[in-house]
Amino acid sequence: MVDLFKWCLSYSYFIGRLTGMVNFEIDFKTGRAQVTTRASISAVCSNLVIFIMLTVYVLNVREIVKTWELPNRLQEDVLIILSFFRIMCIFLTLASRWWKREEFMQVFDAFCRQYSPEILPYCRRRVLFKIFCATMVDTVHIVITMLMMRKLPTFSMVFGTWGLFSTTVIVHVIIMQYYMAMASVRGRYILLNKELQALISETQSLNPNLMSPEFVMLIYTSLIVLYFVDFSMNGSNIVGLLDIHEEMLQLLSQRTLFQPGLDQRSMASL
């Protein structure tokens, strides 16, 4: 039986090769990325075709946008500006895939080393759903593009429209690669958390005298109460001393009531 998850991963990889976003090959036996002449030529051809289609689109952008029958000129201008911005981002992305190809390959190899079948249950559903949604969006976009081409009078305008459609596919490939990486990392985190939880539970079972969180909280509470009692005792001792001192001063202030002889004897005794 064909594994749907592996098929989706292969589908994402070959779409990346088709659009030139993946300009290296992956050895499915070893899982290693490698630069080959075939991969380089294929990526160059794909990038060149996309570049030509987008150039044709830019040269015919006003005529193509007019065929969409937008309500006013302002919407046409906004759409043209957004299209130019997307095309610029696509060109920068394709260029970065070449001058940072070695870095991308190192990232992919590091990612493959961290991969294990145990994380599949924690990311399989998310990846399948994402690929399904991206495929449905591209399918609807193809249908819309085919319907639009009926209104395009020249081959150059048709060619340019397909170039604009290719930018959407490339954006989806970029998002898909990032999403799959994040989904795998999330699955790895979930697996590590489960292993850590199992380790903690096993440690607690092997050491029954290990303090529980409730016991630790009881100790902290008792410590705070003892600090408060000790502070109260120190305060009470100081206040009591002050009271006794005040009482002594009051008693000494009454020495003028003594007879002269008694006063001298009391002063001598003091």
C-alpha positions as CSV (number, residue, x, y, z in Angstrom):
1,M,0.0,0.0,0.0
2,V,1.3,3.4,-0.9
3,D,2.1,5.7,2.0
4,L,0.2,8.9,1.4
5,F,2.5,10.9,3.6
6,K,5.6,9.9,1.7
7,W,3.8,10.5,-1.6
8,C,3.0,14.0,-0.4
9,L,6.6,14.6,0.5
10,S,7.8,13.4,-2.8
11,Y,5.2,15.6,-4.5
12,S,6.5,18.6,-2.7
13,Y,10.1,17.8,-3.6
14,F,9.4,17.4,-7.3
15,I,7.3,20.5,-7.5
16,G,10.3,22.3,-6.0
17,R,12.5,20.8,-8.7
18,L,10.0,21.7,-11.4
19,T,9.9,25.4,-10.4
20,G,13.6,25.6,-9.8
21,M,13.2,26.3,-6.1
22,V,15.2,23.1,-5.3
23,N,18.4,23.3,-7.3
24,F,20.0,20.1,-5.9
25,E,19.2,16.4,-5.8
26,I,18.3,14.3,-2.8
27,D,19.6,10.7,-2.6
28,F,16.5,8.9,-1.3
29,K,18.7,6.0,-0.1
30,T,21.0,8.1,2.1
31,G,18.8,11.2,2.5
32,R,21.7,13.4,1.6
33,A,21.6,16.5,-0.6
34,Q,24.1,16.6,-3.4
35,V,24.9,18.9,-6.3
36,T,24.6,17.2,-9.7
37,T,24.8,18.5,-13.3
38,R,21.3,17.2,-14.0
39,A,19.9,19.2,-11.0
40,S,21.7,22.3,-12.0
41,I,20.7,22.2,-15.6
42,S,17.1,21.5,-14.7
43,A,17.0,24.4,-12.2
44,V,18.6,26.8,-14.7
45,C,16.1,25.8,-17.4
46,S,13.1,26.2,-15.0
47,N,14.4,29.6,-13.8
48,L,15.0,30.8,-17.4
49,V,11.5,29.8,-18.5
50,I,9.9,31.6,-15.4
51,F,12.1,34.7,-16.1
52,I,11.0,34.8,-19.7
53,M,7.3,34.4,-18.9
54,L,7.4,37.1,-16.2
55,T,9.3,39.4,-18.6
56,V,6.6,38.9,-21.2
57,Y,3.9,39.6,-18.5
58,V,5.6,42.9,-17.5
59,L,5.8,44.0,-21.1
60,N,2.0,43.2,-21.6
61,V,0.8,43.9,-18.1
62,R,-1.5,46.8,-19.0
63,E,-3.3,44.9,-21.8
64,I,-3.6,41.7,-19.6
65,V,-5.1,43.6,-16.7
66,K,-7.6,45.4,-19.0
67,T,-9.0,42.0,-20.0
68,W,-9.9,41.3,-16.4
69,E,-12.6,44.0,-16.6
70,L,-11.9,45.7,-13.3
71,P,-14.3,48.5,-12.3
72,N,-11.9,51.4,-12.5
73,R,-8.3,52.4,-13.3
74,L,-7.3,52.6,-9.7
75,Q,-7.8,48.9,-9.1
76,E,-5.8,48.1,-12.2
77,D,-2.9,50.2,-10.9
78,V,-3.0,48.6,-7.5
79,L,-3.1,45.1,-9.1
80,I,-0.1,46.0,-11.3
81,I,1.9,47.3,-8.4
82,L,1.2,44.2,-6.4
83,S,2.2,42.0,-9.3
84,F,5.5,43.9,-9.7
85,F,6.2,43.5,-6.0
86,R,5.5,39.8,-6.2
87,I,7.7,39.4,-9.3
88,M,10.6,41.2,-7.6
89,C,10.3,39.0,-4.5
90,I,10.3,35.9,-6.7
91,F,13.5,37.0,-8.6
92,L,15.3,37.7,-5.3
93,T,14.2,34.3,-3.9
94,L,15.4,32.5,-7.0
95,A,18.7,34.3,-6.9
96,S,19.2,33.5,-3.2
97,R,18.6,29.8,-3.9
98,W,21.8,29.9,-6.1
99,W,24.2,32.0,-4.1
100,K,23.1,30.2,-0.9
101,R,22.8,26.8,-2.3
102,E,25.5,25.2,-0.1
103,E,23.8,26.7,3.0
104,F,20.4,25.3,1.9
105,M,22.0,21.9,1.4
106,Q,23.6,22.0,4.9
107,V,20.3,23.0,6.4
108,F,18.6,20.1,4.6
109,D,21.2,17.6,5.8
110,A,20.9,18.8,9.4
111,F,17.2,18.5,9.1
112,C,17.4,14.9,7.8
113,R,19.7,14.0,10.6
114,Q,17.1,15.1,13.1
115,Y,14.4,13.2,11.3
116,S,13.0,10.0,12.8
117,P,9.9,7.9,12.0
118,E,8.7,8.5,15.6
119,I,7.7,12.1,14.9
120,L,5.4,11.2,12.0
121,P,2.2,10.7,14.2
122,Y,2.7,14.3,15.5
123,C,3.1,16.0,12.1
124,R,1.5,13.7,9.5
125,R,-2.0,15.2,9.7
126,R,-0.8,18.8,9.5
127,V,1.4,18.2,6.5
128,L,-1.3,16.3,4.6
129,F,-3.9,19.0,5.3
130,K,-1.4,21.7,4.2
131,I,-0.5,20.0,0.9
132,F,-4.2,19.3,0.2
133,C,-5.1,23.0,0.7
134,A,-2.2,24.2,-1.4
135,T,-3.1,21.8,-4.2
136,M,-6.7,22.9,-4.2
137,V,-5.7,26.5,-4.3
138,D,-3.4,25.9,-7.3
139,T,-6.1,23.8,-9.0
140,V,-8.7,26.6,-8.7
141,H,-6.0,29.1,-9.9
142,I,-5.4,27.0,-13.0
143,V,-9.1,26.9,-13.8
144,I,-9.3,30.7,-13.4
145,T,-6.2,31.1,-15.6
146,M,-7.7,28.9,-18.3
147,L,-10.9,30.9,-18.3
148,M,-9.0,34.2,-18.5
149,M,-7.0,33.0,-21.5
150,R,-10.2,32.9,-23.6
151,K,-10.1,36.7,-23.5
152,L,-6.4,37.1,-24.4
153,P,-6.0,37.8,-28.1
154,T,-2.2,37.1,-28.4
155,F,0.1,34.3,-27.5
156,S,2.4,36.7,-25.6
157,M,-0.4,37.7,-23.3
158,V,-1.2,34.0,-22.7
159,F,2.4,33.3,-22.0
160,G,2.7,36.2,-19.6
161,T,-0.4,35.1,-17.7
162,W,1.0,31.7,-17.1
163,G,4.1,33.5,-15.8
164,L,2.0,35.3,-13.3
165,F,0.4,32.0,-12.3
166,S,3.9,30.5,-11.8
167,T,4.6,33.1,-9.1
168,T,1.7,31.8,-7.1
169,V,3.1,28.2,-7.4
170,I,6.5,29.4,-6.3
171,V,5.1,31.2,-3.3
172,H,3.2,28.0,-2.3
173,V,6.4,26.0,-2.6
174,I,8.3,28.3,-0.3
175,I,5.5,28.3,2.2
176,M,5.2,24.5,2.0
177,Q,8.9,24.0,2.6
178,Y,8.9,26.3,5.6
179,Y,5.6,24.7,6.9
180,M,6.9,21.1,6.7
181,A,10.1,22.1,8.5
182,M,8.2,23.7,11.3
183,A,5.7,20.8,11.5
184,S,8.6,18.4,11.9
185,V,10.3,20.5,14.5
186,R,7.0,20.7,16.4
187,G,6.7,16.9,16.3
188,R,10.2,16.6,17.6
189,Y,9.4,18.9,20.5
190,I,6.3,16.9,21.4
191,L,8.3,13.6,21.3
192,L,11.0,15.1,23.5
193,N,8.5,16.4,26.0
194,K,6.9,13.0,26.2
195,E,10.3,11.4,26.8
196,L,11.2,14.0,29.5
197,Q,7.8,13.4,31.2
198,A,8.4,9.6,31.2
199,L,11.9,10.2,32.6
200,I,10.6,12.4,35.4
201,S,7.9,9.9,36.3
202,E,10.3,7.0,36.3
203,T,12.7,9.0,38.5
204,Q,10.0,9.8,41.0
205,S,8.9,6.2,41.1
206,L,12.5,5.0,41.8
207,N,12.9,7.6,44.6
208,P,9.7,7.7,46.7
209,N,11.4,10.1,49.2
210,L,11.6,12.7,46.4
211,M,9.8,15.8,47.5
212,S,6.5,16.4,45.8
213,P,5.5,19.9,44.7
214,E,2.9,19.9,47.5
215,F,5.6,19.1,50.0
216,V,7.8,21.8,48.6
217,M,5.0,24.4,48.8
218,L,4.3,23.3,52.5
219,I,8.0,23.9,53.3
220,Y,8.0,27.3,51.7
221,T,4.8,28.3,53.5
222,S,6.2,27.1,56.9
223,L,9.4,29.0,56.3
224,I,7.4,32.2,55.6
225,V,5.3,31.8,58.7
226,L,8.4,31.2,60.8
227,Y,10.1,34.3,59.4
228,F,6.9,36.3,60.3
229,V,6.8,34.9,63.9
230,D,10.5,35.6,64.4
231,F,10.1,39.2,63.1
232,S,7.1,39.6,65.4
233,M,9.1,38.4,68.4
234,N,11.9,40.8,67.6
235,G,9.5,43.6,67.2
236,S,7.7,42.8,70.4
237,N,11.0,42.6,72.3
238,I,12.0,46.1,71.1
239,V,8.6,47.6,71.9
240,G,8.7,45.9,75.4
241,L,12.1,47.4,76.1
242,L,10.9,50.8,75.1
243,D,7.9,50.5,77.3
244,I,10.0,49.5,80.3
245,H,12.4,52.4,79.6
246,E,9.4,54.8,79.5
247,E,8.2,53.4,82.8
248,M,11.6,53.9,84.4
249,L,11.7,57.5,83.3
250,Q,8.3,58.1,84.8
251,L,9.5,56.6,88.1
252,L,12.6,58.7,88.1
253,S,10.6,61.9,87.5
254,Q,8.9,61.3,90.8
255,R,12.1,61.6,92.9
256,T,11.2,65.3,93.8
257,L,8.4,63.9,96.0
258,F,11.0,62.3,98.4
259,Q,12.1,64.1,101.5
260,P,15.6,65.7,101.2
261,G,17.3,63.0,103.2
262,L,15.6,60.2,101.4
263,D,16.2,61.9,98.1
264,Q,20.0,62.0,98.7
265,R,20.0,58.3,99.8
266,S,18.0,57.3,96.8
267,M,20.4,59.2,94.5
268,A,23.4,57.6,96.3
269,S,21.9,54.2,95.8
270,L,21.2,55.0,92.1
